[in-house]
Amino acid sequence: MTPARLLVTGGRVLSMDPATGELPSADILVADGRIIEVRPDIDPAAADERIDARGCLVLPGFVDTHRHMWQAALRGSGADQTLDQYFATVLHTLAPRLSADDLHLGNLLSALGALDAGVTTVQDISNVDKPTEEHTDALLDALTASGLRSVFAYGQGTAQDARRIRSGRLHAGDGLVTMALNAEFGSDESTRNSWALARELEVPTALHVRGGRPVSRLRRLGVLRPGTVFIHGTGLDAGELELIRDSGGALSVAPAIEMTMGHGLPPFAAAAAAGLRPSLSVDVEVAAPSDMFTQMRTAFQVGRFAALQGHAGSDAPLLTTRDVLEFATLGGAEALGMADRIGSLTPGKQADLLVLRTDRPGVAPVHDATAAVVSSMDRADVDTVVVGGRIVKRAGRLEYAGLPRLLDRAEEVRDRLTGR
């Protein structure tokens, strides 16, 4: 249920808005899903419902710019895999065995896991085969049912199917679920065709890039366009990163997976040198946890290690916790073209926010609120989550009635795939 007017009171506000800054104690008034005011001492009578955030941190919901959500049904099954092993096992062996119902389960489980961890927006890079319209609809039904703000980046299907959902359920583009196209490389002809489809549908594009000169190739083919999310970017030289910047593109870094599967050094220092503010992403839940705390900590650690050890050049800047929190919030919103709607606690924007408790022994006392979020907290500290003014997690519990049955179904899928 979405209260018409919601008041979040007394929290320490990390707004991520330069004009508002950090407020030691303030209230946030939400009406019809949007932030109306952020200031101390808002009259409680102005709201229908109140969330007491005293002693807590209040900040924008995290934004994950690249996750293969269908794979939540396979969580943890590939933690020890290299990238080549992942391709062989997950994409080529397990994926073809998943039914439309299994894909619905994966997307819904991933979405609820995101919300539980304070991730309020995910770009779902839907790179699983869609042999029928039923498969596509199952994935979309799950996103819609979850209450997550999501970008459905359609891939591994047909142009006809993509046109169907764009002209149908994702036509308006102003709901919680919007559309993009996962436009990976193929031959020159197929690449031109897929990017032409994105222009026809008037949706953003996203693709994986590692090494070489992939951005230059897109420019040579005449398809490079603003609003493209380039995923990973490991091994790209300065010229390629600058071309992403100059084309109006964005960079999505998945540091945990890039370090463990062998993609290469996450390019935080190189991006900074090129004038790119990266966003963060989970990537694959078969091998990485689905929370943004893990990604922030990994980014902070690997970015500073690379700079301090000289792996990113002599002039590489040291990442700060503030940088990393921006990557996970406003940077993600910018990457998805949503900075006018989400990413900061700014009056007029959608009310996507979370309340983090600070009273656990592993967190208290809080000296620096930003540092506490990045270096000390985890999903257990997420008390309340709001998406578009709707409370989806309250007092540490997800408000999703079908969760027990969903978890039972997840175990059934696991047992079928493993022959238990």
LUMFITOR-177225 format. One line per 8 residues: for each residue y, z, x of C-alpha. Coordinates in nm, 2 decimals. Example, Ala and Ser with C-alpha at 12.3 -4.5 7.8 and 13.67 -1.06 7.14 Angstrom:
# residues 2
-0.45,0.78,1.23 ~ -0.11,0.71,1.37
# end
This chain:
# residues 420
0.00,0.00,0.00 ~ 0.35,-0.09,0.13 ~ 0.62,0.17,0.04 ~ 0.94,0.00,-0.08 ~ 1.14,0.23,0.16 ~ 0.98,0.41,0.45 ~ 1.15,0.66,0.68 ~ 1.01,0.74,1.03
1.19,1.06,1.13 ~ 1.27,1.25,1.45 ~ 1.08,1.05,1.71 ~ 1.18,0.96,2.06 ~ 1.25,0.59,2.01 ~ 1.18,0.33,2.27 ~ 1.34,0.04,2.09 ~ 1.31,-0.23,2.35
1.64,-0.35,2.22 ~ 1.91,-0.35,2.49 ~ 2.18,-0.27,2.24 ~ 1.99,0.03,2.10 ~ 1.81,0.15,2.41 ~ 1.61,0.47,2.41 ~ 1.71,0.74,2.17 ~ 1.59,1.10,2.23
1.56,1.17,1.86 ~ 1.62,0.92,1.58 ~ 1.51,0.80,1.24 ~ 1.41,0.44,1.14 ~ 1.46,0.33,0.79 ~ 1.24,0.04,0.66 ~ 1.30,-0.14,0.33 ~ 1.09,-0.43,0.20
0.91,-0.46,0.53 ~ 1.22,-0.48,0.75 ~ 1.41,-0.24,0.97 ~ 1.74,-0.14,0.81 ~ 1.87,0.13,1.04 ~ 1.78,0.30,1.37 ~ 1.99,0.62,1.42 ~ 1.98,0.99,1.40
2.01,1.18,1.07 ~ 1.93,0.92,0.81 ~ 1.93,1.08,0.46 ~ 1.56,1.15,0.36 ~ 1.66,1.06,0.00 ~ 1.70,0.70,0.11 ~ 1.31,0.66,0.13 ~ 1.01,0.67,-0.09
0.78,0.78,0.19 ~ 0.83,0.96,0.52 ~ 0.64,0.97,0.85 ~ 0.72,1.28,1.06 ~ 0.74,1.16,1.42 ~ 0.88,1.47,1.57 ~ 0.74,1.53,1.92 ~ 0.61,1.17,1.92
0.72,0.84,2.07 ~ 0.81,0.55,1.84 ~ 0.81,0.19,1.98 ~ 0.74,-0.17,1.87 ~ 0.39,-0.27,1.80 ~ 0.21,-0.43,2.10 ~ 0.18,-0.81,2.11 ~ -0.14,-0.97,2.24
-0.07,-1.34,2.31 ~ -0.43,-1.46,2.38 ~ -0.76,-1.32,2.24 ~ -1.08,-1.49,2.14 ~ -1.12,-1.27,1.84 ~ -1.46,-1.41,1.72 ~ -1.62,-1.26,2.02 ~ -1.58,-0.90,1.90
-1.93,-0.94,1.75 ~ -2.05,-0.97,2.12 ~ -1.84,-0.68,2.26 ~ -1.95,-0.55,2.60 ~ -2.23,-0.80,2.63 ~ -2.07,-0.98,2.93 ~ -1.90,-0.70,3.13 ~ -2.08,-0.79,3.45
-2.05,-1.16,3.41 ~ -1.85,-1.40,3.63 ~ -1.65,-1.67,3.46 ~ -1.93,-1.93,3.51 ~ -2.18,-1.69,3.37 ~ -1.96,-1.62,3.07 ~ -1.93,-2.00,3.00 ~ -2.31,-2.04,3.01
-2.40,-1.73,2.81 ~ -2.13,-1.67,2.56 ~ -1.99,-2.01,2.49 ~ -2.30,-2.23,2.53 ~ -2.58,-2.00,2.43 ~ -2.46,-1.72,2.19 ~ -2.17,-1.90,2.01 ~ -2.39,-2.17,1.85
-2.61,-1.89,1.70 ~ -2.32,-1.73,1.51 ~ -2.30,-1.81,1.14 ~ -1.98,-1.82,0.93 ~ -2.04,-1.46,0.83 ~ -2.08,-1.36,1.19 ~ -1.75,-1.52,1.28 ~ -1.58,-1.34,0.99
-1.73,-1.02,1.12 ~ -1.60,-1.08,1.47 ~ -1.25,-1.17,1.37 ~ -1.22,-0.88,1.13 ~ -1.37,-0.63,1.38 ~ -1.13,-0.76,1.65 ~ -0.83,-0.73,1.42 ~ -0.91,-0.38,1.32
-0.97,-0.28,1.68 ~ -0.63,-0.42,1.76 ~ -0.46,-0.23,1.49 ~ -0.64,0.09,1.58 ~ -0.50,0.06,1.93 ~ -0.14,-0.02,1.82 ~ -0.16,-0.40,1.87 ~ 0.02,-0.53,1.57
0.02,-0.91,1.66 ~ -0.25,-1.12,1.82 ~ -0.27,-1.49,1.90 ~ -0.63,-1.57,1.81 ~ -0.74,-1.85,2.04 ~ -1.01,-1.97,1.81 ~ -1.22,-2.17,2.06 ~ -1.56,-2.14,1.87
-1.71,-2.45,1.71 ~ -1.62,-2.51,1.35 ~ -1.90,-2.73,1.22 ~ -1.79,-2.68,0.85 ~ -1.49,-2.58,0.66 ~ -1.67,-2.26,0.57 ~ -1.66,-2.15,0.93 ~ -1.28,-2.20,0.95
-1.22,-2.03,0.62 ~ -1.44,-1.73,0.73 ~ -1.22,-1.68,1.04 ~ -0.90,-1.71,0.84 ~ -1.03,-1.48,0.56 ~ -1.09,-1.21,0.81 ~ -0.74,-1.23,0.96 ~ -0.59,-1.22,0.61
-0.80,-0.92,0.50 ~ -0.72,-0.72,0.81 ~ -0.34,-0.67,0.77 ~ -0.28,-0.78,1.13 ~ 0.00,-1.01,1.21 ~ -0.17,-1.31,1.38 ~ -0.14,-1.66,1.50 ~ -0.45,-1.87,1.43
-0.46,-2.11,1.73 ~ -0.71,-2.36,1.59 ~ -0.95,-2.51,1.83 ~ -1.30,-2.67,1.85 ~ -1.28,-2.84,1.51 ~ -1.16,-3.16,1.36 ~ -0.81,-3.30,1.30 ~ -0.90,-3.33,0.94
-0.99,-2.96,0.91 ~ -0.67,-2.86,1.10 ~ -0.46,-3.07,0.86 ~ -0.64,-2.91,0.56 ~ -0.55,-2.55,0.66 ~ -0.20,-2.65,0.76 ~ -0.13,-2.82,0.43 ~ -0.30,-2.54,0.24
-0.32,-2.18,0.31 ~ -0.11,-2.19,0.63 ~ 0.15,-2.43,0.50 ~ 0.44,-2.19,0.45 ~ 0.43,-2.03,0.80 ~ 0.61,-1.72,0.69 ~ 0.32,-1.48,0.61 ~ 0.14,-1.25,0.84
-0.10,-1.53,0.95 ~ 0.06,-1.84,1.10 ~ -0.08,-2.14,1.28 ~ -0.09,-2.29,1.63 ~ -0.32,-2.54,1.80 ~ -0.55,-2.46,2.09 ~ -0.48,-2.79,2.27 ~ -0.71,-2.79,2.58
-0.73,-3.07,2.83 ~ -0.97,-3.36,2.79 ~ -0.93,-3.72,2.89 ~ -0.58,-3.86,2.89 ~ -0.64,-4.02,2.55 ~ -0.79,-3.71,2.39 ~ -0.52,-3.49,2.53 ~ -0.24,-3.71,2.39
-0.42,-3.71,2.06 ~ -0.45,-3.33,2.03 ~ -0.08,-3.28,2.13 ~ 0.02,-3.55,1.89 ~ -0.16,-3.36,1.62 ~ 0.03,-3.04,1.71 ~ 0.36,-3.24,1.67 ~ 0.24,-3.38,1.34
0.15,-3.03,1.21 ~ 0.47,-2.88,1.35 ~ 0.28,-2.59,1.51 ~ 0.30,-2.44,1.86 ~ 0.04,-2.51,2.13 ~ -0.17,-2.30,2.36 ~ -0.41,-2.38,2.65 ~ -0.58,-2.23,2.95
-0.45,-2.33,3.30 ~ -0.58,-2.23,3.64 ~ -0.48,-2.39,3.97 ~ -0.39,-2.75,4.03 ~ -0.10,-2.92,3.85 ~ -0.18,-2.90,3.48 ~ 0.18,-2.87,3.36 ~ 0.28,-3.17,3.56
-0.01,-3.36,3.40 ~ 0.12,-3.28,3.06 ~ 0.47,-3.40,3.16 ~ 0.31,-3.72,3.30 ~ 0.13,-3.78,2.97 ~ 0.46,-3.73,2.78 ~ 0.34,-3.44,2.57 ~ 0.49,-3.13,2.74
0.69,-2.94,2.47 ~ 0.87,-2.62,2.41 ~ 0.68,-2.32,2.27 ~ 0.36,-2.38,2.46 ~ 0.17,-2.07,2.57 ~ 0.00,-2.13,2.91 ~ -0.29,-1.89,2.95 ~ -0.37,-1.72,3.29
-0.17,-1.94,3.52 ~ -0.36,-1.81,3.82 ~ -0.33,-2.03,4.13 ~ -0.03,-2.23,4.00 ~ 0.23,-2.30,4.26 ~ 0.60,-2.23,4.22 ~ 0.68,-2.58,4.10 ~ 0.43,-2.56,3.81
0.56,-2.21,3.70 ~ 0.92,-2.34,3.71 ~ 0.81,-2.64,3.50 ~ 0.67,-2.40,3.24 ~ 1.01,-2.22,3.24 ~ 1.22,-2.53,3.23 ~ 1.01,-2.68,2.94 ~ 1.06,-2.37,2.72
0.70,-2.26,2.77 ~ 0.56,-1.91,2.81 ~ 0.29,-1.75,3.03 ~ 0.01,-1.52,2.90 ~ -0.16,-1.32,3.17 ~ -0.49,-1.13,3.10 ~ -0.50,-0.92,3.41 ~ -0.82,-0.72,3.34
-1.04,-1.03,3.29 ~ -0.87,-1.23,3.57 ~ -0.96,-0.95,3.82 ~ -1.32,-0.90,3.70 ~ -1.44,-1.25,3.62 ~ -1.28,-1.43,3.91 ~ -0.99,-1.63,3.77 ~ -0.77,-1.53,4.07
-0.48,-1.30,4.13 ~ -0.28,-1.24,3.81 ~ 0.06,-1.42,3.88 ~ 0.31,-1.15,3.81 ~ 0.51,-1.18,4.13 ~ 0.49,-1.56,4.13 ~ 0.62,-1.56,3.76 ~ 0.90,-1.33,3.85
1.00,-1.55,4.14 ~ 1.00,-1.85,3.90 ~ 1.22,-1.67,3.64 ~ 0.93,-1.63,3.39 ~ 0.87,-1.30,3.20 ~ 0.50,-1.30,3.13 ~ 0.32,-1.16,2.83 ~ -0.01,-0.98,2.83
-0.34,-1.05,2.66 ~ -0.69,-0.91,2.62 ~ -0.88,-1.24,2.64 ~ -1.25,-1.18,2.58 ~ -1.39,-0.86,2.43 ~ -1.73,-0.94,2.57 ~ -1.60,-0.81,2.90 ~ -1.27,-0.62,2.85
-1.14,-0.35,2.62 ~ -0.93,-0.46,2.32 ~ -0.63,-0.22,2.38 ~ -0.30,-0.30,2.55 ~ -0.29,0.02,2.75 ~ -0.57,-0.12,2.97 ~ -0.38,-0.44,3.02 ~ -0.05,-0.27,3.10
-0.21,-0.04,3.36 ~ -0.40,-0.33,3.52 ~ -0.08,-0.54,3.53 ~ 0.11,-0.25,3.68 ~ -0.15,-0.18,3.95 ~ -0.23,-0.54,4.05 ~ 0.13,-0.65,4.04 ~ 0.24,-0.37,4.27
-0.07,-0.40,4.50 ~ 0.00,-0.77,4.55 ~ 0.36,-0.70,4.64 ~ 0.30,-0.40,4.86 ~ 0.02,-0.57,5.05 ~ 0.21,-0.89,5.10 ~ -0.02,-1.11,4.88 ~ 0.28,-1.23,4.67
0.53,-1.31,4.94 ~ 0.77,-1.10,5.14 ~ 1.03,-1.09,4.87 ~ 0.81,-1.01,4.58 ~ 0.97,-0.75,4.35 ~ 0.78,-0.43,4.27 ~ 0.69,-0.41,3.90 ~ 0.82,-0.11,3.71
0.67,0.05,3.41 ~ 0.97,-0.07,3.21 ~ 0.88,-0.43,3.31 ~ 0.52,-0.39,3.19 ~ 0.61,-0.23,2.86 ~ 0.84,-0.53,2.80 ~ 0.56,-0.77,2.88 ~ 0.35,-0.60,2.61
0.62,-0.60,2.34 ~ 0.93,-0.82,2.35 ~ 0.77,-1.05,2.61 ~ 0.48,-1.12,2.38 ~ 0.71,-1.18,2.09 ~ 0.91,-1.43,2.30 ~ 0.60,-1.61,2.41 ~ 0.49,-1.66,2.05
0.84,-1.77,1.93 ~ 0.87,-1.45,1.72 ~ 1.14,-1.26,1.91 ~ 1.37,-1.30,1.61 ~ 1.11,-1.12,1.39 ~ 0.92,-0.87,1.61 ~ 0.90,-0.72,1.96 ~ 1.18,-0.46,1.93
1.30,-0.20,1.68 ~ 1.61,-0.40,1.58 ~ 1.77,-0.38,1.24 ~ 1.68,-0.70,1.05 ~ 1.34,-0.75,1.22 ~ 1.00,-0.69,1.07 ~ 0.89,-0.33,1.08 ~ 0.60,-0.36,1.32
0.59,-0.02,1.50 ~ 0.37,0.25,1.62 ~ 0.39,0.63,1.66 ~ 0.23,0.78,1.98 ~ 0.14,1.14,2.00 ~ 0.25,1.33,2.32 ~ 0.08,1.66,2.27 ~ -0.26,1.59,2.43
-0.33,1.76,2.76 ~ -0.37,1.43,2.93 ~ -0.02,1.32,2.84 ~ 0.20,1.63,2.82 ~ 0.46,1.70,2.95 ~ 0.65,1.37,2.91 ~ 0.92,1.33,3.18 ~ 0.96,0.96,3.15
0.86,0.82,2.81 ~ 0.81,0.46,2.93 ~ 0.60,0.58,3.22 ~ 0.39,0.79,2.99 ~ 0.30,0.50,2.77 ~ 0.21,0.28,3.06 ~ 0.04,0.53,3.29 ~ -0.10,0.81,3.08
-0.17,0.70,2.72 ~ -0.46,0.52,2.55 ~ -0.58,0.43,2.20 ~ -0.65,0.80,2.12 ~ -0.28,0.87,2.13 ~ -0.20,0.61,1.86 ~ -0.12,0.82,1.55 ~ 0.04,0.58,1.31
0.07,0.20,1.30 ~ 0.29,0.00,1.06 ~ 0.29,-0.38,1.02 ~ 0.56,-0.54,0.81 ~ 0.64,-0.21,0.66 ~ 0.28,-0.14,0.56 ~ 0.11,0.16,0.70 ~ -0.23,0.04,0.84
-0.31,0.36,1.04 ~ -0.21,0.71,0.94 ~ -0.26,1.04,1.12 ~ -0.51,0.88,1.36 ~ -0.72,0.70,1.10 ~ -0.73,0.33,1.00 ~ -0.67,0.27,0.64 ~ -0.95,0.02,0.58
-1.20,0.12,0.32 ~ -1.48,-0.11,0.43 ~ -1.50,0.01,0.79 ~ -1.84,0.19,0.77 ~ -2.01,-0.12,0.63 ~ -1.84,-0.34,0.88 ~ -1.97,-0.14,1.17 ~ -2.32,-0.15,1.02
-2.30,-0.52,0.99 ~ -2.19,-0.54,1.36 ~ -2.51,-0.36,1.46 ~ -2.72,-0.59,1.25 ~ -2.57,-0.90,1.43 ~ -2.63,-0.74,1.76 ~ -2.99,-0.66,1.68 ~ -3.05,-1.02,1.55
-2.90,-1.18,1.87 ~ -3.09,-0.95,2.10 ~ -3.42,-0.97,1.91 ~ -3.43,-0.59,1.85
# end
